[in-house]
Amino acid sequence: MVYIIPVIGIIVGIVAGIKSPYIFPQVYSSYVAVGILACIDSVLGGIKGMTEKNFNIGIFISGFFGNALIAVAMIFIGEKLNIDMSLAAVVVYGSRLFQNFAQIRRFILNKSEKKDNI
């Protein structure tokens, strides 16, 4: 039951984003996209932490906002240096997202298996 709460939060956030009348200007699209990717990475990291029973709300919140700020700052600095840093951010956060998802998936699939060797 505890694992369903983050999923509900993600669904509510997606629905709120779709129903929101505000549209980001196209100039900020790379900032928003990479920021969202960093936040999704943090959410999956939090869910992974819950499955490993070492979830810490302080680490989650600082990672959620810290990752988003670092990602946006990386894009901003890249634009100032005329370097496309969004690709680097997508590779880093994308790979972490898939790693976290794989560990969550393994936890869910192995949860019903018997852990002893009898």
N, C-alpha and C positions, 0 to 999 in steps of 0.2 A: 504493500500500500504506500509506503514511504517513497518508493521509486516512481510512482505515478505523478506525484506532485510536480517535479520539474517538467515532465512531459506536458502536463496541463498548463503550466506557465508558458512553455514554448508555444503551445497552440493558441493560448489567449493572446500572446504577444504578436503572433503572425496575423491573427484575425484583426486585432486592433490596428496593426500596421496597414493592412489591406483596406480597412474601413475608414481610416483616417483621411480627412480631406486635404491634408498638407502634402505637397509634392516638393521634394528637394530639387533645387535647380541642378541642371545637368553638370555644372561646373563642380559640384560637390559629390557627384555620383561615385567616383573612385574612393573618396573618403568614407562615405556611408557604407559602401559595399565591403571594404576591408575592415571597417569598424564592426560591422555586423558579423563578419566571418570570425573576427577575434572574440567577440562575445559568445558566439555559438561554440567556439573552442573551449571557452571558460565554462560554459554550461555543461558540456560533455565531460570536461575534466572534473567538475563537481559531482556529476552522476557517477563517474568512475571512482571518485573518492568515497562516495556513499557505498558503492559495491565492495570496496576494500576496507570499509569501516574505519577510515581515517579522514573523513570529511571535517573541515574546519571552516566555519562561516566567515571568519576574518580573512583567511587565505582566499576563499572564494570571491568575496566582495572586492578585495584589493586586486586580485587577478582579473576579475571581470572588467573593472574600470581601468586598471593599469594596462592590460593588454589592448583595450580599445584606444586608450590615449597614445600608447607607443605606436600602434599601427597607423593611426591618423598622423602622428608626428613624423613617422617614417615616410608617408606619402607626401606630406608637406615639404620636408627637407629634400626629398627626391625631386619634386617639382622645381624647387629653387636651384638645385644643382643640374637640372635638365637630365635626370636619370629616372627611368620608370621603375620605381621601387615597389609599385603595386604587385608586380610579378613575384618579387621576393617574398612579400607578405603573404600572397596567396599560396605560394609553395610551402612556407613555414607553417602557417595556420592550417592549411589544407591537410598537410601530412599529419600534424598533431590531431586534427579532427578525426581522420581515419584511424589513427592509432587508438585514440580514446574510444571510438565507436567499436573497434575490434575487441578491445578489452571488455567493454560493457556486454557485447554480444556473447563473448566466451563465458562471462559470468552467468548470464541468463540461461544459456544453453547447458552449462555444466551444473547449474543450481539443483536440478532434479536428480543428477547422478549421485550414486552412493560414494561417499568419500573414503570409506575404509576398504581395506584390501582383503576382506574375508570372503 
